[in-house]
């Protein structure tokens, strides 16, 4: 039997494109978030494994899911998350939704249109933010719509900047058939050293729709009760906006899209401080708007 621990890529939360439980997150909330990350990382590594066959991946993902629900052989990453969920009364369904997404990655390699892609994001991205909000005791009805928009945007940004690698290494294409057809592009163009004009137009089409998601998520940080989480979200929103601006002018097949460490830090700091400043000024705005 394949050991799930042996399928790991070695990637950690420090290697992700966006912050994961950064220093802005309060210490008491880091353990469940990191347990969630480690579980999701294990599942992601299985779905992206370069040599496992499709059925082996599906079997391992099912085993991980069953271990999380305490219905099969124990897996350390699943046990750790299960214990955190029980201790904090958190719903493990968010993690199970990610398993659904990774199973889809194994078997569903092309996306028809924007709705098809957002349906995938419902399982691959939105549950991550929902879990973090739940850890902080935030009101789902108040914050989940903005969370879902931001998380979907982050997922699509990752797909666009990694579109060549996903096609080359995994034969996955998240650039939708609808966008490709609209601009006369073909999937095979993803193998080129630089994006031909039709493919670049399709990518920028999807990037424009991602900007709309970021418009919908811009108020997210201000809706949160927890100040430190609001700063984290402000940082992520700023980084996402920087990346969609970059994707408007860069070719993800031939250019580096993601910001360097200094640019990453500068954008994150600006976003976090912006969220903090707006929160500090809120009482003054309320006072200014109160009847005299």
C-alpha positions in Angstrom: 0.0 0.0 0.0 1.3 3.5 -0.9 2.2 5.6 2.0 0.6 9.1 1.7 3.6 10.6 3.5 5.8 9.4 0.6 3.8 11.4 -2.0 4.7 14.8 -0.5 6.3 17.4 -2.8 8.3 19.1 0.0 6.4 22.3 -0.6 5.4 24.3 2.6 3.2 27.2 3.4 6.2 29.5 2.8 6.2 28.5 -0.9 2.7 29.6 -1.6 1.9 32.6 -3.8 -0.2 34.2 -1.1 0.2 34.4 2.7 -0.8 31.4 4.8 -1.1 32.0 8.5 1.3 34.9 8.4 2.5 36.8 11.5 -0.6 38.8 11.3 -2.7 35.8 12.4 -3.1 35.7 16.2 -1.1 32.8 17.8 -4.2 31.1 19.2 -5.6 30.6 15.6 -2.4 29.4 13.9 -2.7 25.7 15.0 -6.0 24.9 13.2 -5.1 26.9 10.2 -1.8 25.1 9.8 -3.4 21.7 10.4 -5.8 22.6 7.6 -3.0 23.7 5.3 -1.0 20.5 6.0 -4.0 18.4 5.2 -4.8 20.3 2.0 -1.1 20.3 1.0 -1.0 16.5 1.3 -4.1 16.2 -0.9 -2.8 18.6 -3.4 0.5 16.7 -3.6 -1.4 13.5 -4.3 -3.4 15.0 -7.2 -0.3 16.6 -8.7 2.0 13.6 -8.3 4.0 13.1 -11.5 4.1 9.3 -11.5 0.9 8.0 -9.7 -1.8 6.7 -12.0 -5.2 8.4 -11.9 -6.9 5.6 -9.9 -4.0 5.5 -7.4 -4.6 9.2 -6.8 -8.3 8.8 -6.4 -7.8 5.9 -3.9 -5.3 7.9 -1.8 -7.6 11.0 -1.7 -10.5 8.8 -0.6 -8.2 7.3 2.1 -7.3 10.8 3.3 -11.0 11.8 3.4 -11.9 8.7 5.3 -9.1 9.2 7.8 -10.3 12.8 8.4 -13.7 11.4 9.3 -12.1 8.7 11.5 -13.5 5.9 9.3 -10.4 4.2 8.2 -6.6 3.8 8.8 -5.1 6.7 10.6 -3.1 9.3 8.6 -1.2 11.9 10.7 -2.2 15.0 8.7 -5.9 13.9 8.8 -5.7 13.1 12.6 -4.2 16.5 13.4 -6.9 18.3 11.5 -9.6 16.1 12.9 -8.4 16.9 16.5 -8.3 20.6 15.8 -11.8 20.6 14.4 -13.1 18.7 17.4 -11.4 21.0 19.9 -12.5 24.1 18.2 -16.0 22.8 17.0 -15.1 23.5 13.4 -16.8 21.8 10.4 -14.4 19.4 8.6 -16.6 19.8 5.5 -14.4 22.6 4.3 -11.5 20.2 4.0 -13.7 17.6 2.4 -14.7 20.1 -0.2 -11.0 20.5 -1.1 -10.7 16.7 -1.5 -13.6 16.9 -4.0 -11.7 19.5 -5.9 -8.5 17.5 -6.0 -10.4 14.4 -7.2 -11.8 16.6 -10.0 -8.3 17.7 -10.9 -7.5 14.0 -11.5 -10.4 13.4 -13.9 -11.5 16.7 -15.3 -8.8 18.4 -17.3 -10.7 21.0 -19.4 -13.2 23.8 -18.5 -16.0 24.8 -20.7 -16.7 28.4 -19.6 -16.5 30.8 -16.7 -19.3 29.2 -14.7 -17.6 25.9 -15.0 -14.4 27.4 -13.6 -16.2 29.1 -10.7 -17.9 25.9 -9.9 -14.5 24.4 -9.5 -13.4 27.3 -7.3 -16.4 26.6 -5.1 -14.6 23.5 -4.0 -10.9 24.3 -4.6 -10.6 27.8 -3.2 -13.7 29.2 -1.3 -13.5 26.6 1.5 -10.0 27.7 2.4 -11.2 31.2 3.3 -14.4 30.0 4.9 -12.4 27.7 7.2 -10.1 30.6 8.3 -13.2 32.8 8.9 -14.8 30.0 11.0 -11.6 29.7 13.0 -11.9 33.4 13.9 -15.6 33.1 14.8 -16.7 35.4 11.9 -20.4 35.5 10.8 -20.7 33.4 7.7 -23.7 35.3 6.3 -21.8 38.5 6.6 -18.4 37.6 5.3 -18.7 34.5 3.1 -19.8 36.2 -0.2 -16.8 38.6 -0.1 -14.5 35.7 0.9 -15.8 33.5 -1.9 -15.1 36.3 -4.5 -11.5 36.8 -3.2 -10.7 33.1 -2.9 -12.0 32.5 -6.4 -10.0 35.4 -7.7 -6.8 34.0 -6.1 -7.5 30.6 -7.7 -8.0 32.0 -11.2 -4.9 34.2 -10.8 -2.8 31.0 -10.0 -4.3 29.2 -13.0 -3.5 32.1 -15.4 0.1 32.6 -14.2 0.7 28.8 -14.2 -1.2 27.9 -17.3 1.8 26.7 -19.3 3.2 24.6 -16.4 -0.2 23.0 -15.7 -0.6 22.1 -19.4 3.0 20.8 -19.8 3.2 18.8 -16.5 -0.4 17.7 -15.8 -2.3 18.2 -19.1 -4.7 20.5 -17.2 -6.2 23.5 -18.9 -8.1 26.1 -16.8 -8.1 28.6 -19.6 -11.7 28.0 -20.6 -12.8 26.7 -24.0 -15.2 29.6 -24.3 -12.4 32.1 -23.9 -10.1 30.2 -26.3 -12.8 30.0 -28.9 -13.8 33.6 -28.6 -10.3 34.7 -29.6 -9.5 31.9 -32.1 -6.9 30.3 -29.8 -6.1 26.6 -29.3 -5.1 24.6 -26.2 -1.9 23.6 -28.0 -0.7 27.2 -28.0 0.1 26.7 -24.3 3.2 24.7 -25.3 4.7 27.7 -27.1 7.6 29.6 -25.5 5.6 32.8 -25.6 1.8 33.1 -25.9 0.5 33.8 -29.5 -1.7 36.8 -29.7 -5.0 34.8 -29.6 -4.0 32.9 -26.5 -2.8 36.1 -24.8 -6.2 37.7 -25.6 -8.0 34.7 -24.0 -5.9 34.9 -20.9 -6.6 38.6 -20.6 -10.3 38.0 -21.1 -10.3 35.8 -18.0 -8.1 38.2 -16.2 -10.7 40.9 -16.7 -13.3 38.7 -15.2 -11.0 38.1 -12.2 -10.8 41.9 -11.7 -14.6 41.9 -11.3 -14.2 39.3 -8.5 -11.7 41.5 -6.8 -14.2 44.4 -7.0 -16.6 42.2 -5.2 -14.1 41.3 -2.5 -12.7 44.7 -1.9 -14.9 45.3 1.2 -14.0 41.9 2.7 -11.4 43.2 5.2 -13.7 45.9 6.5 -16.5 43.3 7.1 -14.4 41.2 9.5 -14.6 41.6 13.3 -11.0 40.4 13.9 -8.5 43.2 13.3 -5.6 40.9 12.6 -7.5 38.8 10.1 -8.7 42.0 8.5 -5.1 43.1 8.0 -4.2 39.6 6.5 -7.1 39.9 4.1 -6.1 43.5 3.2 -2.6 42.2 2.4 -4.0 39.4 0.2 -6.4 41.7 -1.6 -3.5 44.1 -2.4 -1.3 41.3 -3.7 -4.1 39.9 -5.9 -4.8 43.4 -7.4 -1.1 43.7 -8.1 -1.0 40.4 -9.9 -4.1 41.1 -12.1 -2.5 44.4 -13.1 0.7 42.5 -14.0 -1.3 39.9 -16.0 -2.7 42.8 -18.1 0.8 43.4 -19.5 2.8 40.2 -19.0 2.9 37.0 -20.9 2.6 34.2 -18.4 4.2 31.7 -20.9 7.4 33.8 -21.1 7.4 36.4 -18.4 7.6 36.1 -14.6 4.2 37.2 -13.3 4.6 36.9 -9.5 6.2 39.8 -7.7 9.7 39.4 -6.2 10.1 39.2 -2.4 10.4 43.0 -2.0 7.5 43.7 -4.2 5.5 41.0 -2.4 6.3 42.5 0.9 5.6 46.1 -0.1 2.2 45.3 -1.6 1.2 43.1 1.4 2.3 45.8 3.9 0.4 48.5 2.0 -2.8 46.4 2.0 -2.5 45.4 5.7 -1.9 49.0 6.8 -4.8 50.2 4.6 -7.2 47.8 6.3 -5.9 48.9 9.7 -6.2 52.6 8.9 -9.7 52.3 7.7 -10.6 50.5 10.9 -9.0 53.2 13.0 -10.9 55.9 11.1 -14.2 54.1 11.4 -15.3 55.8 14.7 -14.5 59.2 13.2 -16.6 58.5 10.2 -19.4 57.3 12.3 -19.2 60.4 14.5 -19.1 62.6 11.4 -22.2 60.9 10.0 -24.2 61.1 13.3 -27.0 63.6 13.6 -26.1 66.8 15.4 
